[in-house]
Amino acid sequence: MHPAIIKTSLQLRFMKKETARELLQELVSNISLREHCLTVALVCENFAKVTHNNDEIFFNAGLLHDADWEKYPEQHPKVIVKQLMENGENEIAYAISCHGKEFGVPQVSILDRLLIASDELTGFVMACAKVRSDGLQTLKAESVARKFKDKKFAGGVSREEVHFGLAALGTDFNEFTNFIIETLKPNSIEIGLPECKNYSLPTNAPIYAHEVKNQSSIKEYKRPELDEQQRTRYLKREKMLTEGIKVYPGNAFEVNTHASNISNDFVLDGAANLKIAGRIMNIRDAGKSIFIQLQDCTGLIQLWINQDVICPNENKSHYKDICKKMLDRGDIIGVKGELFITRTGEKTIKVLEIKLLTKSLRSLPPVKQSKNENGEIIRHYDVSESEFFYRQRYADLIIHPEKRELFKNRTLIIDTLRQCLNDEGALEVDTPVLQPCYGGAAARPFTTHHNKLDTTLYLRIANELYLKRLIVGGFDSVFEFSKDFRNEGMSRWHNPEFTQVEAYFAFKDFLWMMDFVEATIEKVVKKVHGGTVVSTFDHRIDFKRPWKRISMRDAILAASEIDIFSHDEDSLRNAIKYLNKGIDTDNVVGKGKLVDELFGCLVEPNLIQPTFITDYPVELSPLAKKSDDNETMTDRFEGFCVGKEFCNAFSEINDPVDQRERFEEQLKLGKRGDTEAMMMDEDFLRALEYGMPPTAGLGLGIDRLCMILLDQRSIQDVLLFPQMKTEVF
């Protein structure tokens, strides 16, 4: 077998019929062989017409299927296949390469099956016609069938090949014979037979009704964007449907064990009646046996399928035609069997029954493994890893089962946070995602329009102001795990859509909230890692209480010798420029933003161990209460770890006059070009006028926290479906 046959792709490059005829004339001088090739071509051509396939491809495949037999009998069909492939006729080449059972290449398309069905039987029909004075005129399928039983007649025709071809196509002897006879009658003279005067071309294909009706599937595998492997899988799907096999059955499959139960010795050697389902991750053909690596939601288990076990009777077609030829990596199957241990000590299920639950029509990325210097297994893929796996997270989770564990830990982090809030008596609530006024943070919003109300709405950038309305309404403590949206840049720390939890406790202050946060995070770390020390971002981080606490003023002063409280906006801008640290201040609006830029450049990257930064300037905190000791500062803190902020909290403003003044300052910044300035929210101010008790508020970024606790260097790695540039299909 020419090795290139295995690499064929079903391209849509068609040679003309005239070119195929010229090639046949060049290679074949024997008149009988030419006639045989033409008869097969005519049968294939008419079959293509009645099944709405490309009749030129089908004709050429039939015409050239034996074109190298005369000159190169020992190399047949390698020569013609190679020549066709060199000219891009891969679909024809593949069909010819598998038109004989002895060639060992599986038939996957309708053309492949048609060619093997028509080759021997068309030759036999011609033999029957040539011994009759009127040729095909009165020849019937029944008389051909009687001759077929006489093994001395046309002894060169392989009866086994005929039966094999009919089974491959999914039809019976008489039906296909009549189709051949009626197809050849109009061309009887050209194929060396007496002229037929009365005839009508067949208009229906001699195959089971399912395949005639299922033209959508036939068209589906001809989609030009499909590669060779996908086409092959679509064709396998079609073949199984034709043979009555449900490739997507609706009935439930009962599962009574999982791979982890077996590997962890919960299931013992010899255990019977095991029922397990999962995805095929690897197939190893061992002749009369197949070894399959099956992956379920808990891990991997090996399956052993033996032809004599799965097919205890003489008929082994289910094993040979389905198990060996139709199953692919990625298919989902359910099996019943019993456990045994191989000679190499691997626990394996001996399969007694197998059921296809889902046919996979797209190949998983091939995986190659190697070991690094530390003996750790490294996977290699034939794809651009981050681009592929972020876009196709479903494929990522299939071939990276450890990623599923990562996202389970994300859920564990959220559940533990929720439990800590519940333990404090807080009520979980839901607030609007679409808001007429955005607020609660300094960020640019996403804007949309409500057609019925004819009004502009914003995807929330935070849920703070609605939660504080509930505190006004009489709830002592509320919290919400929310999806928030900020129309800002993207980086390894930022995604436009993100998850955070906000919590508000009446009659508490920011000092109480600091104690609560460090106690809660310590509990979360213990739940996920079993202790307070975590190796993450190339550091050993200890989350054990108490954490370091330092004011923003002192932190900046230590890093830059700039006292932020002794400068106004202009002098602070000049002082930052004098540092010559590359801090861009030209486009920054307001003193608060200048302080933020200075802190972000010189202080934040060095906050490796868990640290609280406290006492933020008023300009940076439009919703935080002023300090009783110093009205230029606020009762606010942020939590930092590995050089990044992950939470923000403060004692909330409950003075409606002060809050209005802060909003007015934000409006002024907005007029100066600050796109992240807050709006004036009159309804929120109205709520404060009813009176809100002293309240401590917290906003904690779930995605950031997961990155830190799970040692993930990009926010995309802790989001199941991160935002990506729109893919063009």
N, C-alpha and C positions, 0 to 999 in steps of 0.2 A: 504494500500500500504506500503510495506516495505520501510522504510526511506532510506536505502542504495541504492535503485534503482536510485534515483535522482543523486547519486554521481558516477555512472558508468563511466568508461573510456574505449574506444574501443581498448583494448589491443589485440595484435596478439598472443594469447596463445590458441592453438587449441587442444581439446581432439580428440582422434581417434574415428572413427565411431563405432568400436567394443566396446569401453568404453561406448559410449552413449547407445548402444544396451543393454549392461549389466545393466546399470542404469535403463533403461526402464523395463527390466525384473524384477529387484528388486522392483520397485515401482508399477508396473501394472500387475495384474493377469487377468483382464477382456480381453478376446480375441478381442472383438469388438473394445475396446479402443486402444489396441495394433495395430490393423489393421488400425484404423483411424490415429494414430500417424505416422505409417509407410508410409501411402499414402501421408500425408502432407510432410513428409521428402523426399520422392521420387520426388515430384513436386518441392520442394525447391532446391533439389540437381541438377536436370536437368536445372532449371532456372539459377542456378549459373554457370553451364557449358556454356550455350549459351550466357551469359552476361560476361564471363571471370571473375567471382568472385570466391571466395574460396568455392568449393562445399562441403568440409567437415564441415565448419562452418554452411552453409545453411542446410545441411542434419541434423546435430545435433540439430539445432534450431527447425526444423520441427518435429523431432523424440521426443523431450522432451517438446514440448510446452504445452501438457496436462498431463505430467508424474505424477503430484501430485494430479490430479483430483479425482482419485479413493480413495486414503487414506485421503486426506485433502481437500475435496470439498469446505469447508467454507473458507479455507485459500489460495485457488488457485488464482494466481500462485506464491504466496509469498514463499512457501516452496522450490520449485524447483529453483526459482530465487536466493534465499539466498544461496542454496547449490552450484549453478553454480558460483556465485560471490566469494564465499569462495575459489573456485578453480581457480580463475582468468579468468573464461569464461565470461567476462563482456559484450562482444558484443552479445553473445547468450542470456545472462540474460536480457539485455535491450530489445531485440526483443520480448522475451516471455512476459516481463512485460507490453508490449503495444499491444499484439496481439488481444485484445478485446477492442472494443470501450468503454465499460463500465468501463474499468480500468483507463481511464483518463490520460494515459501517451502518449505524442505526438509521432507519428511515423515520424522519421527523415531520416532513412537510407532505402536503397532498401530492405534490409532484413526485416526491421520492416514492410514495406508496403506489401511485398510479403507474410509474415506470416499471416497477418490479411486478405489478399485477398484469400489465399488458404485454410485457416482453414474451414470455413463454406461451401465454394463452393465445395471443395474436398469431404467433407462429403455428400453433396447433390448428387454429381455425383455418389458416391458409392451407395447411396440409390437407384438411378435410375438403376444402373447396376445390383443390386441384385434381382430386380424384372424381369429381362430378362433372358431367358434361355441361351443366349450366352454371358452374362455379358457385357463386354466392346467392344466386337468384332465389332458389327454394331451400337453401340451407337453414336449418333450425337449430336452436340450442340443444334440443333433446337428442338429435342425431349426433351432434358433436359430443355430447355427454356419453353416448353409447360407445363411440369410437375411443373416447378418453379412457374407458375402462379396459380396452384392448391394449395391453402394454406393448404388443408387437407392432401396433400401428404408430408411425412417427415416434419410434423408440428414442430418438435423440432429444425429445422434449421431456424435460424433468417434471414428472407429476408432482413431486414434492415442492418444486419451485412454484408451480401454479397455485397449489393450496396455500403456500406461504404468502404469495402475492395477494391472493384474494382476502386472506385474513388480515393482511396489513392494510388493505384498502377498506375493509369492512363491508364486503358484498358477497354474493354467492355466485356459483359457477354459471347457472343459466342466465341470470340477470346480466352479468357482465359479458357473457358470450353474445347474447342478443344485441347488446350495445355495440360490440365490435363488428358484428355482421352488418348491421344497418349503417354503421359509419363508413364501412369500406365499400359498400355497393356503388356509390356515385363515382368512385375512382377505380372501378374494377379493371378497366383496360390498362390504366397506368401501372397497376401492380401485377399485370400478367395474367389476368383472368378474363373469361368471357364477359361481354357487356351486360349489365343489369338494366332492365328497362323500367321496372316498377320499384320505386324505393321512396323512403322519406327519412330524413336524418333524425336521429333521436333528439329529443328536446329536454329530457331529464337525465340526471347523472345516475349511474348504477351504483349508488351507495345508500346507506341507511338514511332515512328521512331526516334524522337530526342534522347530518352534515350538509344536506342540501339546503335546509332552512337556516343554518347557522352561518350565513354569509358575513355577519358582523365580525365573527372571530377570524374568518379568512382575511378580511380586510385589515383587521387589527394588527396581525403579524406582518403586514406589508407596509406599516408606517415607516417612512424613510429614516426617522431619527433613531430607530431601534438598532442596536448592535447585534452581532451574530448570536451572542449568548441569549439575549432577550428574545430574538426571533425563535430560537430553538425552544425556549421555554413556552412561548405562546403556542408553538406547534405541538409540543407535548401536551399542553392543556387541551388543545383541540382533539388530539388523538384519544385522550382519556375520555373526553366527553362523548366522542363518537362510539367508544366501546362501552358506554353506559356507566362510567365511573364518575361519581360526584366529586368534583375537585374542590367544592366549597359546600360540604354537607351542612344541613341546618340542624340536625339533631345534636344534642349535647353528648360529650364524651366523658364518661365517669372517670375521675382520677382518684386513686386511693393512696398514692405515695408521691414523694418528690425525690429529686436527685440527692439533696442534702440528707434526707432520712437514710438513704442507702449508704452514702459515703461516711456518715457518722455512726454506722453500726446499729441504727434503729431497726433496720431490716437485715435479717440474717441470711447466710448462705443457704440456698435451697428453698427460700420463701417462694410460694406459688401465688398465682392470681394477682400479680402486680399489674396495676394499670397506671400508666404514666403518659404524659403528653408534653411535647415541646418542639423546639426547632432543630432541624438538622444542621450541625455546624461543620461536620466533616464526614465524608464517605470513603471507605477503603474497600475496594473490590478484591476479594480473595477467591475468585472463581465460583465455587459452589456456595460460598458464604460471603456476606457483606458485613463489615463492621461500621457502625454509625455512631458518631459522637452526638448525643442529644443534649440540648440545653433547655432547661426549664427555668422558672423564676428563682430557683434556689441554687443552681449549679449545673454540672455536667455529669452524664452517666453514659457508659458505653452500651450499645445494643449489638446483639449478634443475630443476624438473619441467615438461616441456612435453608437451602432450597428443599431439602427433604423434610425439614420441620415445618416450614411454612406451607409446603405443598406435599403432604404425605402420600398422595396418590401418584399415579404415573404421569399425569398432566402437570408439568412444571412451568406452564406458561405464565402464571401469576408472578412467579419469582423472576423468570427470565425477561418477560416483557414489561412488567410493571416495576418490581423492586430494583432491578438492575438498570433499566433504561429510562424510567420515567421520574425517579426521585432525584432531587437536586439539593445542593447546599442551600439552606434557607427555607425549604419546605417545612411545614408544620404537620406533624404526624401524632397519632395516638397509638400506643401498643399495649398488648397484654402479654405477659410472659412470666418467667420465673428466674430467680437470681442464681448465678453461679460465679465462681472465681476462676479466672483463666490461669494458665500455667505461669504467666508473668505476675500473677497476684492481683490482677485488676478485677474489681467487681463489675459484672456484666449481666445484662438481662437477656436471656434467651427468648427471642420473640416467637410467640405462638400465633398471634394475630396482629395485623397492622392495618391502620386506616389512615388514609390521607385526609387531613382536616383543612389544609390550606395549601394551594399550589403557589409558590413564590415565582413571580414573573420577572423579577429583577435580581441580578446576582449581587451578593454581598461583596464588599471589597476584599480581594485576596490578602491574606495575612501571612507575613513571614516573621519568624522569631529568631532572635539572637540573644546572646548574653553579653552584658557589659563586664568591665573589669571586676565588679563586685559580685558577679554571678547572678545579677538580676536579669529577668527576661525583658527584652525590649521588642516591641512590636513594630513592624514596618508595613506601610500600606502604599498601594499604587494610586494614591490620591493626595491632594493638598489637604493635609490633615485638618487644620483649624477651619478652613473654609467649608470642607465637606461635612465635618462632624457637627459644626454649629448649625448649618442649614438642614442637615438630615439627622437630627438628633435621634430619630427612631433607629437609624442604622448604627449610630454611635452606641446606643444602649444595647443593641444586639451583640456587637462584637467587643464591647467593653463592659462586661457585667459589673466590674468594679465601679463604674459610673453610677449604676443603679444604687449601689451602697452609698455613694456620696450624696445622692438626692434623698435617700432614706434618712441620712444623718441631717440633712437640711430640715426635713420634716420633724425629726426628733428635736432639733434646736427650737423650732417654732412651737412644738407641743409643750416643751419645758418652759419656755417663756410664757405661754398661755396659762400653764398651770400655776406659775408664780404669781401672775396677775389675779387669777381666780382665788388663790390662797389669801390675797389681800382684800378680797371682797369686791373687786372691780367687776363691772358689768360689761360684757362684750356687746358692741352695737354696730350698726351699719349707717353710714352717712353717704350723701350724694357724691357720685363721681363727676357728673355734669353740674357745674356751678356757674351762677350768673356773675359772681365776683371771685377771682382767684386770690388766695392769700395763705398766710401761715408759713411762708418761706420766701426767700429772695430767689426767684427763678422765673424764666420765661415760660409761659404756658402754651399748650396746644389749643387752638381755637377751632370751634365748629359752629354750626348754625342749626337751630331748631326750626324746621319749616312750618310746623303747625302754629307755634307761638311767635314765629317770625322774630326771633331774638338770638343774639350772639351768646354762646355758652363756652365754658372753658373746662377742659379736663383738669381735675384737681391737681395742684402741685403739692398739697398737703391737706389733711382733714382736721387740722387744729381748730379752726374757728367754729366748725360745726360741733365738735366734741365739747368745746367750752360753752356753747349754747346749752348743751345738755346739763352741764354743771349749774348753769343759771337756773335751769328747769327743776333742779332739786336732786339730781343724782350725785351721790358723794364721790363716786369714782367710776370712770368709764374707760374703755380702751377699744381699739380697732386695729386689726391687721388689714392693711389697705394696699391696693395698687395705686401708685401715684405716677404722675407723668410730668416731665420737664423737658421742654423743647430746647435742649442745650447740646453741647458737643458730646461726642462719644469717646470713651477711652477704656483702658483696662479696669478703671475704677467707676466708670459711669455708663449707665444704660438709660435711654429715655424713659423706659417703663421700669419701675423698680418697686420693691416691697418694703414697707416699713410698718412698725407698730407704734402707735401713739397712745399714750395713757395720761389721764388727768385725775389727780386726787385732791379733793377739797380739804381745806384745813391743814394742808401740808406745805412745806417750802422746799427750795432747791437743795438744802442740806440734807433733808430727809430723803429726797430723791437720789442723791449721790450714794447714800448708804444702801438704798434699795437696789440701785443699778449694780453696784459691785457685788452685793450678795446674790443677786439674780444671775449675773454672768458667771460667777463662781459655781453656782449650782448647775448651770447649763454645761459648763466645761467638764465638770465631774460626770454628768450624765452621758456626755458624748465620749469622753476619753478616760474616764475612771479615776481621774486625778486633776490637780489644778495646773500642772505643767504641760505645755504643748510645744512641740517643735514645729515651727511655722515660719515661713519667709526667712529661712536661714538663721533663725534665732530660737533660743529656748525661752518661752514666755511663761511667766508664773502669774496666774490670775488670782492667787490667794489674796484675800483681804488682809490689811487695808492697802489701797492703791495710793500712789503718789498724788499730791494735790498742790498745784502752783497757780498763781494768778497770771492772767495774760500779760499784765504790765511787767511783772518780775521775769517772766519767761523771755519776753522780747528784750528787756533791759540786759539780761545776762547774755543774750546772743548777739546784741548789736550796740549796746550802750546808748540806746535811744529810749527816752522816757516818753511814752506815747501821751501821757496826761499833761506834759509840759509844752505840747505843740498844738497849734491850730492846723487846719488843712494845708495851707501853703508852706508853713515851716516844716511840717512833717514830710511833705513831698520833697523839699530841698534836702532834708536830712537823709532821706532814703537814697536820693540821687548821689549824695556825697559818699555813701557806703560803697558805691560802685560794685554792687553784687549782681548786676544784670536784672534788677527788678524793674519791670516796665510800669511806669506810673503816668505816662503821658495821657493814656486814654481812660484812666481810672477816675471815677466820679465820687466825690465825698470822702471825708476823713475816715469813715468806717471802712470803706473799701481799701483805702491805703493801708490801714492797720492790718486788714485781712491779708493783703498781698505780702506785707512784711512778715507776718506770722507764718504764712504758708511757705515762704522761701527759707527762712532762717530757723524756725522752731519746729514746725510740724514734722519734717523728715527725721528728726532726732528723737521723737517720742516713741521709743521702741517698746518698753514695758508699759503695761496699762497705767494710764495717767489721766487725771482730771485737770483740765485748764478752767479756771474760774474767773469771775469778776470781769466780764466783757464790757467794753465801752458801750455807752448808750447808742452811739451811731451804728453799731453793728447789731443791735438787738431791738428792733422796733416793736416786739411783742413781749419783751421781758420787763419785769418790775425793777424800778430803780432801787439801788441799795439805800438802806436807811442811813448808812454811815457816809456814803459818798454818792451824790446824785449824778456824777459823771460816769458811774459804773452801774452794772445791773447784776441782779442775783441770778446768774446764769453759769452753766458749766457745759463743757463738751468732753466726751470720752475719746481717748486716742490709744492706738496700739499699732505696732509695726509701722509707725509713721503716717497713719491715716485716722481720720475722725470716723467714728461709727455711731455716736449718739449725741444728742443735743437736748438740754433740759434747762428749765428756769422756773422761778416763781413768776406766775403769770400776772400781767397788768389787769387789775380789776377797777381801776379808776377810769371812767369813760372819758373824762376831760383829757387826761394824760394820753390815753390811747388815740383820741382824735388828733392831738398834736403830733403824735408819732406818724400817723397816717398822712398828715399834711406835709411832714418832712419828706416822706416817701414820694408824694406827688411832685414835690419840687425836684427831687432827684430824677424822677421820670421825665420831667420837662427838660432836664439837662442832658438827657440821653441815656439814662440808666435803664436798660431794658428789663432788669430784674427787680425794679422797684415795685412795691405793693400797690394795690388799688385801695380806694376809699370804700369801706364796706359799711354802709349806713345801717343795714339790718343788724350786723354784729354790734355796732355801737349802741343801737337801741336795746339789744339784749343786755349789754353791760349796764345800761341805765336802770334796769330793773334790779341790779345788784348781783354780783358774783362773789362768792366767798373766797378768801385767800386760797389759792390753788397752785399746786406744783404740776408742771407738765413735762412730758418726755416724748421725744421722737427717736427711735432706734432703727437704724438701717439693717434690715434682715440680710440683704445681699452682701453688704460689707462684712457683717459679723460672720457670715458663713465663709467668706473668703479667708478671713483671719483664722477661724477655728479649724477649717478643713484644709488649710495650706493650698489655696488655689490662687494663682497669680493673676487671673483675669476674671472679671465679673461674669463674662460669658460662660465660664466654666461652672458657675453655680446657678445659672439660669437654664431651665430646660429648653426654652426657645428664645434665645437672645435676639435683639433687633439686628437685622442685617439689611444691606442694600437689596432692593427688590430684584429677585432673580427673573431673568427673561427666559421664557420657555419657547 
